Amino acid sequence: MLHTNASDTAGPSTTAVHAGEARQKPGFAITDPIFAASTYTFANTQSIIDFIEQDQPREEYGRYGNPGERVVERKLAALEGGEEAVLFASGMGALVGLLMAHLNAGDEIVFFDECYHRSREFCRKHLTRFGVGFREVPTCDYAAMEAAITPRTKFIVSESPTNPHLSVVDIERFAEIGRRRGVLSLIDATLCTPFNLRPLEAGVDFVLHSATKYLGGHNDLLAGVVVGSADKLAPVRQLRGIMGGINSPHNAYLLERGLKTLALRMERHNANGLAVARFLESHPRVERVLYPGLESHPFHAVAARTMRGCGGLVTFFIKGADWRQTAAVIDAVRIPRIGPSLGGVESLIEQPLVMSYWNYTPAERAAFRIPDNMIRLACGIEDSADLVADLAQALG
Protein backbone atom coordinates (compact mmCIF):
# COMPACT_ATOMS: atom_id res chain seq x y z
CA MET A 1 0.00 0.00 0.00
CA LEU A 2 1.09 3.57 -0.65
CA HIS A 3 0.55 5.29 2.68
CA THR A 4 -0.35 8.90 3.40
CA ASN A 5 3.27 10.00 3.08
CA ALA A 6 3.51 8.74 -0.49
CA SER A 7 3.26 12.28 -1.83
CA ASP A 8 6.56 13.13 -0.13
CA THR A 9 8.35 11.12 -2.81
CA ALA A 10 5.81 10.48 -5.57
CA GLY A 11 4.55 13.06 -8.03
CA PRO A 12 1.01 14.48 -7.76
CA SER A 13 -0.46 12.28 -10.48
CA THR A 14 1.12 9.08 -9.11
CA THR A 15 -0.19 10.00 -5.66
CA ALA A 16 -3.67 10.74 -7.01
CA VAL A 17 -3.84 7.36 -8.74
CA HIS A 18 -2.30 5.07 -6.11
CA ALA A 19 -2.13 6.64 -2.64
CA GLY A 20 -4.24 5.13 0.10
CA GLU A 21 -5.05 1.95 -1.80
CA ALA A 22 -4.07 -1.66 -1.11
CA ARG A 23 -2.04 -3.17 -3.94
CA GLN A 24 -4.18 -6.30 -3.88
CA LYS A 25 -7.86 -5.60 -3.36
CA PRO A 26 -10.88 -7.80 -2.56
CA GLY A 27 -11.71 -10.03 -5.51
CA PHE A 28 -8.33 -9.13 -7.06
CA ALA A 29 -9.98 -6.16 -8.79
CA ILE A 30 -7.86 -3.15 -9.77
CA THR A 31 -10.53 -0.78 -8.39
CA ASP A 32 -11.80 -0.63 -4.82
CA PRO A 33 -15.26 -2.17 -4.35
CA ILE A 34 -18.35 -0.29 -3.18
CA PHE A 35 -19.32 -1.54 0.28
CA ALA A 36 -23.06 -0.96 0.23
CA ALA A 37 -23.57 -1.94 3.87
CA SER A 38 -25.02 -0.11 6.84
CA THR A 39 -24.05 -2.84 9.32
CA TYR A 40 -20.90 -4.91 9.75
CA THR A 41 -21.22 -8.20 11.64
CA PHE A 42 -19.06 -10.01 14.19
CA ALA A 43 -18.29 -13.73 14.39
CA ASN A 44 -19.03 -13.98 18.11
CA THR A 45 -19.13 -11.99 21.34
CA GLN A 46 -15.39 -12.23 21.88
CA SER A 47 -14.74 -10.60 18.48
CA ILE A 48 -16.79 -7.58 19.62
CA ILE A 49 -14.75 -7.33 22.82
CA ASP A 50 -11.49 -7.61 20.84
CA PHE A 51 -12.68 -4.89 18.45
CA ILE A 52 -13.42 -2.53 21.35
CA GLU A 53 -10.41 -3.27 23.56
CA GLN A 54 -7.83 -3.54 20.78
CA ASP A 55 -9.25 -0.68 18.67
CA GLN A 56 -9.14 -2.96 15.65
CA PRO A 57 -9.20 -1.28 12.19
CA ARG A 58 -12.54 -2.59 10.99
CA GLU A 59 -16.06 -1.25 10.61
CA GLU A 60 -18.97 -1.60 12.99
CA TYR A 61 -21.80 0.61 11.76
CA GLY A 62 -22.08 2.73 8.63
CA ARG A 63 -22.38 6.05 10.47
CA TYR A 64 -18.87 5.56 11.84
CA GLY A 65 -17.16 4.65 8.60
CA ASN A 66 -17.03 2.61 5.41
CA PRO A 67 -14.04 0.71 3.92
CA GLY A 68 -14.30 2.65 0.64
CA GLU A 69 -14.48 5.93 2.53
CA ARG A 70 -11.26 5.06 4.39
CA VAL A 71 -9.44 4.60 1.07
CA VAL A 72 -10.57 8.03 -0.13
CA GLU A 73 -9.57 9.63 3.17
CA ARG A 74 -6.07 8.13 2.96
CA LYS A 75 -5.74 9.34 -0.63
CA LEU A 76 -6.85 12.87 0.27
CA ALA A 77 -4.47 12.98 3.23
CA ALA A 78 -1.62 11.90 0.97
CA LEU A 79 -2.46 14.53 -1.64
CA GLU A 80 -2.40 17.26 1.02
CA GLY A 81 0.62 15.89 2.90
CA GLY A 82 -1.47 15.49 6.05
CA GLU A 83 -1.66 12.72 8.62
CA GLU A 84 -5.38 12.15 8.31
CA ALA A 85 -8.51 13.26 6.49
CA VAL A 86 -12.17 13.12 7.51
CA LEU A 87 -14.76 12.93 4.74
CA PHE A 88 -18.16 14.60 5.05
CA ALA A 89 -21.36 14.78 3.00
CA SER A 90 -20.50 18.29 1.74
CA GLY A 91 -17.97 21.07 2.12
CA MET A 92 -20.30 22.91 4.49
CA GLY A 93 -20.71 19.70 6.47
CA ALA A 94 -16.92 19.54 6.83
CA LEU A 95 -16.74 23.15 8.03
CA VAL A 96 -19.57 22.74 10.51
CA GLY A 97 -18.16 19.47 11.81
CA LEU A 98 -14.68 20.91 12.29
CA LEU A 99 -15.83 24.05 14.08
CA MET A 100 -18.39 22.29 16.27
CA ALA A 101 -15.77 19.77 17.37
CA HIS A 102 -13.27 22.42 18.48
CA LEU A 103 -15.35 25.39 19.70
CA ASN A 104 -16.98 26.03 23.04
CA ALA A 105 -19.19 28.82 24.33
CA GLY A 106 -17.04 31.89 24.87
CA ASP A 107 -14.61 31.10 22.03
CA GLU A 108 -14.23 33.41 19.04
CA ILE A 109 -13.48 33.05 15.32
CA VAL A 110 -11.79 35.61 13.08
CA PHE A 111 -12.63 35.40 9.36
CA PHE A 112 -11.23 37.18 6.34
CA ASP A 113 -14.31 38.85 4.85
CA GLU A 114 -14.21 37.31 1.35
CA CYS A 115 -14.85 33.78 2.62
CA TYR A 116 -17.84 31.87 1.26
CA HIS A 117 -20.99 33.67 2.37
CA ARG A 118 -22.62 30.49 3.73
CA SER A 119 -19.56 29.81 5.90
CA ARG A 120 -19.80 33.27 7.39
CA GLU A 121 -23.58 32.95 7.72
CA PHE A 122 -23.21 29.76 9.75
CA CYS A 123 -20.84 31.48 12.16
CA ARG A 124 -22.70 34.80 12.35
CA LYS A 125 -26.25 33.47 12.61
CA HIS A 126 -25.86 30.07 14.23
CA LEU A 127 -22.64 29.67 16.20
CA THR A 128 -23.34 32.99 17.87
CA ARG A 129 -26.55 31.47 19.27
CA PHE A 130 -24.33 29.12 21.27
CA GLY A 131 -22.09 31.86 22.62
CA VAL A 132 -19.30 31.70 20.01
CA GLY A 133 -18.03 35.12 18.95
CA PHE A 134 -17.48 36.04 15.30
CA ARG A 135 -15.31 38.79 13.80
CA GLU A 136 -14.61 39.73 10.18
CA VAL A 137 -11.59 41.67 8.94
CA PRO A 138 -10.60 42.76 5.42
CA THR A 139 -9.12 39.93 3.38
CA CYS A 140 -5.31 39.82 3.34
CA ASP A 141 -5.09 42.56 5.98
CA TYR A 142 -2.85 40.59 8.32
CA ALA A 143 -2.44 43.45 10.79
CA ALA A 144 -6.22 43.68 11.12
CA MET A 145 -6.51 39.93 11.61
CA GLU A 146 -3.87 39.93 14.31
CA ALA A 147 -5.46 42.94 15.99
CA ALA A 148 -8.80 41.10 16.09
CA ILE A 149 -7.32 38.15 17.99
CA THR A 150 -8.16 38.13 21.69
CA PRO A 151 -7.51 35.61 24.48
CA ARG A 152 -10.88 34.08 23.51
CA THR A 153 -9.95 33.51 19.83
CA LYS A 154 -9.79 29.82 18.88
CA PHE A 155 -9.69 29.95 15.04
CA ILE A 156 -8.52 32.18 12.24
CA VAL A 157 -10.18 31.28 8.94
CA SER A 158 -9.79 32.13 5.26
CA GLU A 159 -10.18 30.79 1.76
CA SER A 160 -7.34 31.02 -0.72
CA PRO A 161 -7.99 31.99 -3.40
CA THR A 162 -11.28 33.58 -2.32
CA ASN A 163 -14.51 33.23 -4.26
CA PRO A 164 -15.40 35.15 -6.42
CA HIS A 165 -12.77 37.87 -5.91
CA LEU A 166 -9.80 35.49 -6.17
CA SER A 167 -7.67 37.17 -3.53
CA VAL A 168 -4.64 35.04 -2.63
CA VAL A 169 -3.60 34.68 1.00
CA ASP A 170 0.07 34.59 1.96
CA ILE A 171 -0.27 31.16 3.56
CA GLU A 172 3.01 31.26 5.45
CA ARG A 173 2.20 34.63 6.98
CA PHE A 174 -1.32 33.46 7.86
CA ALA A 175 0.00 30.29 9.51
CA GLU A 176 2.68 32.19 11.41
CA ILE A 177 0.05 34.45 12.98
CA GLY A 178 -1.85 31.40 14.18
CA ARG A 179 1.22 29.70 15.63
CA ARG A 180 2.56 32.82 17.35
CA ARG A 181 -0.82 33.74 18.85
CA GLY A 182 -1.70 30.16 19.83
CA VAL A 183 -4.85 29.87 17.71
CA LEU A 184 -5.90 27.22 15.19
CA SER A 185 -5.70 28.14 11.51
CA LEU A 186 -8.00 26.91 8.75
CA ILE A 187 -7.67 27.43 5.01
CA ASP A 188 -10.49 26.52 2.63
CA ALA A 189 -8.38 25.53 -0.38
CA THR A 190 -11.24 24.42 -2.62
CA LEU A 191 -10.28 26.75 -5.48
CA CYS A 192 -6.62 25.80 -5.62
CA THR A 193 -6.71 22.06 -4.80
CA PRO A 194 -3.63 20.22 -3.46
CA PHE A 195 -2.28 20.21 -7.01
CA ASN A 196 -1.79 23.99 -6.90
CA LEU A 197 -1.19 24.62 -3.19
CA ARG A 198 -0.65 22.58 -0.01
CA PRO A 199 -1.38 24.82 3.00
CA LEU A 200 -0.33 22.23 5.59
CA GLU A 201 3.26 22.51 4.39
CA ALA A 202 3.20 26.20 5.35
CA GLY A 203 2.09 25.33 8.88
CA VAL A 204 -1.68 25.74 8.63
CA ASP A 205 -3.51 23.44 11.07
CA PHE A 206 -6.43 22.42 8.85
CA VAL A 207 -7.15 22.50 5.12
CA LEU A 208 -10.73 22.13 3.96
CA HIS A 209 -12.23 21.36 0.56
CA SER A 210 -15.63 21.21 -0.98
CA ALA A 211 -14.77 17.95 -2.76
CA THR A 212 -17.87 18.58 -4.86
CA LYS A 213 -15.69 20.87 -6.96
CA TYR A 214 -12.27 20.04 -8.43
CA LEU A 215 -11.58 16.94 -6.33
CA GLY A 216 -14.65 15.09 -7.61
CA GLY A 217 -14.33 16.96 -10.85
CA HIS A 218 -17.40 15.78 -12.75
CA ASN A 219 -20.36 17.73 -11.31
CA ASP A 220 -21.92 14.48 -10.13
CA LEU A 221 -21.37 14.28 -6.36
CA LEU A 222 -21.44 16.24 -3.11
CA ALA A 223 -18.64 15.77 -0.58
CA GLY A 224 -16.38 17.68 1.76
CA VAL A 225 -13.13 16.92 3.54
CA VAL A 226 -10.93 18.37 6.24
CA VAL A 227 -7.26 17.34 6.45
CA GLY A 228 -4.77 17.83 9.28
CA SER A 229 -3.01 16.05 12.11
CA ALA A 230 -4.46 12.87 13.59
CA ASP A 231 -4.79 14.29 17.09
CA LYS A 232 -6.59 17.45 15.98
CA LEU A 233 -8.97 15.47 13.75
CA ALA A 234 -9.85 12.80 16.35
CA PRO A 235 -12.66 14.88 17.91
CA VAL A 236 -13.89 15.81 14.43
CA ARG A 237 -14.28 12.15 13.45
CA GLN A 238 -15.94 11.35 16.77
CA LEU A 239 -18.46 14.16 16.34
CA ARG A 240 -19.16 13.13 12.74
CA GLY A 241 -20.14 9.70 14.08
CA ILE A 242 -22.66 11.37 16.37
CA MET A 243 -24.02 13.96 13.91
CA GLY A 244 -24.14 11.56 10.96
CA GLY A 245 -22.76 13.93 8.31
CA ILE A 246 -21.33 11.03 6.34
CA ASN A 247 -21.02 10.38 2.64
CA SER A 248 -22.63 7.46 0.85
CA PRO A 249 -20.59 4.44 -0.30
CA HIS A 250 -21.34 5.20 -3.95
CA ASN A 251 -20.28 8.83 -3.55
CA ALA A 252 -17.01 7.70 -1.99
CA TYR A 253 -16.44 5.49 -5.04
CA LEU A 254 -17.17 8.38 -7.42
CA LEU A 255 -14.82 10.65 -5.49
CA GLU A 256 -12.02 8.08 -5.57
CA ARG A 257 -12.46 7.68 -9.31
CA GLY A 258 -12.48 11.44 -9.84
CA LEU A 259 -9.33 11.93 -7.77
CA LYS A 260 -7.31 9.64 -10.01
CA THR A 261 -7.37 12.24 -12.81
CA LEU A 262 -6.99 15.30 -10.55
CA ALA A 263 -3.50 16.27 -11.75
CA LEU A 264 -4.40 15.87 -15.42
CA ARG A 265 -7.59 17.87 -15.03
CA MET A 266 -5.91 20.64 -13.04
CA GLU A 267 -3.29 21.11 -15.73
CA ARG A 268 -6.10 21.81 -18.19
CA HIS A 269 -8.10 23.95 -15.75
CA ASN A 270 -4.97 26.04 -15.08
CA ALA A 271 -4.26 26.44 -18.79
CA ASN A 272 -7.86 27.30 -19.68
CA GLY A 273 -8.21 29.78 -16.84
CA LEU A 274 -5.09 31.67 -17.88
CA ALA A 275 -5.97 31.65 -21.62
CA VAL A 276 -9.51 32.91 -20.98
CA ALA A 277 -8.32 35.54 -18.49
CA ARG A 278 -5.75 36.90 -20.97
CA PHE A 279 -8.39 37.07 -23.71
CA LEU A 280 -10.91 38.84 -21.48
CA GLU A 281 -8.32 41.34 -20.24
CA SER A 282 -7.71 42.42 -23.84
CA HIS A 283 -11.40 42.72 -24.80
CA PRO A 284 -12.79 46.27 -25.16
CA ARG A 285 -16.11 45.39 -23.49
CA VAL A 286 -14.43 44.05 -20.36
CA GLU A 287 -13.76 46.57 -17.61
CA ARG A 288 -11.59 44.38 -15.38
CA VAL A 289 -10.53 40.75 -14.91
CA LEU A 290 -9.74 39.05 -11.60
CA TYR A 291 -7.39 36.09 -12.06
CA PRO A 292 -4.25 35.57 -9.94
CA GLY A 293 -2.29 34.35 -12.97
CA LEU A 294 -2.51 37.79 -14.58
CA GLU A 295 0.24 40.28 -13.83
CA SER A 296 -2.48 42.89 -13.24
CA HIS A 297 -3.94 40.97 -10.30
CA PRO A 298 -3.15 42.61 -6.93
CA PHE A 299 -1.95 39.29 -5.48
CA HIS A 300 -0.14 37.99 -8.57
CA ALA A 301 3.25 38.02 -6.84
CA VAL A 302 1.96 35.92 -3.94
CA ALA A 303 0.29 33.48 -6.33
CA ALA A 304 3.42 33.17 -8.46
CA ARG A 305 5.52 32.45 -5.38
CA THR A 306 3.21 29.97 -3.66
CA MET A 307 1.00 28.29 -6.29
CA ARG A 308 1.70 25.84 -9.12
CA GLY A 309 -1.22 27.29 -11.10
CA CYS A 310 -4.28 29.43 -10.54
CA GLY A 311 -7.15 27.13 -11.48
CA GLY A 312 -10.07 27.61 -13.83
CA LEU A 313 -12.14 30.27 -12.06
CA VAL A 314 -12.16 33.70 -13.75
CA THR A 315 -14.15 36.71 -12.55
CA PHE A 316 -14.71 39.65 -14.90
CA PHE A 317 -16.81 42.80 -15.18
CA ILE A 318 -18.68 44.10 -18.25
CA LYS A 319 -17.85 47.73 -18.90
CA GLY A 320 -20.73 50.11 -18.13
CA ALA A 321 -23.30 47.30 -17.91
CA ASP A 322 -26.33 47.04 -15.66
CA TRP A 323 -27.48 43.64 -14.43
CA ARG A 324 -29.69 42.97 -17.46
CA GLN A 325 -26.92 43.77 -19.95
CA THR A 326 -24.59 41.55 -17.94
CA ALA A 327 -27.17 38.76 -17.99
CA ALA A 328 -27.42 39.11 -21.78
CA VAL A 329 -23.75 38.19 -22.12
CA ILE A 330 -24.25 35.11 -19.95
CA ASP A 331 -27.33 34.09 -21.90
CA ALA A 332 -25.38 34.37 -25.17
CA VAL A 333 -22.64 31.84 -24.39
CA ARG A 334 -22.99 28.41 -26.00
CA ILE A 335 -20.44 26.20 -24.22
CA PRO A 336 -20.61 27.05 -20.49
CA ARG A 337 -23.81 26.02 -18.74
CA ILE A 338 -25.51 28.52 -16.47
CA GLY A 339 -25.36 27.24 -12.92
CA PRO A 340 -23.65 27.39 -9.53
CA SER A 341 -20.53 25.49 -8.48
CA LEU A 342 -17.21 25.06 -10.26
CA GLY A 343 -14.38 22.60 -10.77
CA GLY A 344 -16.12 20.10 -13.05
CA VAL A 345 -15.13 19.05 -16.55
CA GLU A 346 -17.98 21.17 -17.95
CA SER A 347 -17.57 24.95 -17.88
CA LEU A 348 -20.12 26.83 -15.78
CA ILE A 349 -21.02 30.52 -15.82
CA GLU A 350 -23.09 32.68 -13.50
CA GLN A 351 -23.91 36.22 -12.46
CA PRO A 352 -23.21 36.29 -8.69
CA LEU A 353 -25.79 39.05 -8.20
CA VAL A 354 -28.54 36.75 -9.48
CA MET A 355 -27.25 33.31 -8.49
CA SER A 356 -26.19 33.99 -4.89
CA TYR A 357 -27.15 37.53 -3.85
CA TRP A 358 -30.55 38.20 -5.47
CA ASN A 359 -32.35 38.42 -2.11
CA TYR A 360 -29.72 40.70 -0.56
CA THR A 361 -30.23 44.46 -0.27
CA PRO A 362 -28.12 46.81 -2.43
CA ALA A 363 -26.23 47.84 0.69
CA GLU A 364 -25.46 44.21 1.54
CA ARG A 365 -24.31 43.53 -2.02
CA ALA A 366 -22.05 46.56 -1.86
CA ALA A 367 -20.58 45.32 1.43
CA PHE A 368 -19.87 41.96 -0.19
CA ARG A 369 -18.47 43.76 -3.28
CA ILE A 370 -20.93 42.09 -5.67
CA PRO A 371 -21.76 44.65 -8.42
CA ASP A 372 -24.34 44.27 -11.17
CA ASN A 373 -21.74 43.78 -13.91
CA MET A 374 -19.80 40.88 -12.33
CA ILE A 375 -19.57 37.51 -14.11
CA ARG A 376 -17.99 34.36 -12.67
CA LEU A 377 -16.77 31.82 -15.23
CA ALA A 378 -15.59 28.39 -14.06
CA CYS A 379 -13.57 27.01 -16.97
CA GLY A 380 -13.90 23.28 -17.50
CA ILE A 381 -11.55 21.10 -19.54
CA GLU A 382 -12.86 21.99 -23.00
CA ASP A 383 -10.38 23.32 -25.56
CA SER A 384 -9.32 26.82 -24.60
CA ALA A 385 -9.64 28.07 -28.20
CA ASP A 386 -13.29 27.04 -28.20
CA LEU A 387 -13.97 28.79 -24.89
CA VAL A 388 -12.30 31.96 -26.15
CA ALA A 389 -14.22 31.90 -29.43
CA ASP A 390 -17.49 31.40 -27.55
CA LEU A 391 -16.81 34.33 -25.24
CA ALA A 392 -15.85 36.47 -28.22
CA GLN A 393 -19.20 35.86 -29.92
CA ALA A 394 -21.13 36.40 -26.66
CA LEU A 395 -19.38 39.68 -26.00
CA GLY A 396 -19.81 40.70 -29.62
Number of C-alpha atoms within 10 A of each C-alpha: 11 17 17 24 20 22 22 13 9 14 13 22 18 16 26 26 18 19 29 24 21 15 13 12 12 10 9 9 10 12 16 20 15 17 16 13 12 15 11 11 10 11 7 8 8 10 13 15 11 11 15 10 9 9 9 11 8 11 17 16 14 20 18 17 22 25 19 21 25 17 19 26 23 23 30 30 28 28 28 26 22 25 18 22 29 28 27 28 22 21 24 20 21 27 22 19 23 24 17 15 18 16 18 14 13 13 19 24 26 24 23 23 20 24 23 16 13 11 15 20 11 14 21 17 11 12 22 16 11 13 14 20 19 18 18 19 18 13 20 20 11 17 11 15 21 16 9 17 21 14 10 14 22 24 22 25 22 25 27 25 26 22 18 23 22 22 23 26 23 19 22 16 15 24 24 15 21 23 15 8 15 14 20 20 24 28 26 24 22 26 26 27 29 27 23 21 21 23 29 23 14 16 17 23 22 23 25 25 28 28 28 25 24 29 31 28 25 18 15 13 19 20 26 26 28 30 29 23 16 15 10 17 21 15 16 22 21 13 18 25 16 10 12 15 21 24 21 24 21 16 19 29 20 19 23 24 19 22 26 21 17 22 22 15 23 27 18 20 28 22 20 26 26 24 18 23 25 17 15 25 19 12 15 10 15 18 17 19 24 23 32 29 23 20 12 14 17 15 21 18 16 15 25 15 9 19 18 16 22 29 31 30 32 27 23 21 21 23 15 12 18 13 15 11 15 20 19 13 17 22 15 15 19 13 17 22 16 17 13 15 17 25 31 24 21 17 23 21 24 23 26 20 21 13 12 14 16 12 11 13 10 15 9 12 17 12 11 16 14 19 18 23 22 27 24 22 27 28 30 30 23 16 12 19 12 11 22 18 15 17 22 14 12 15 19 10
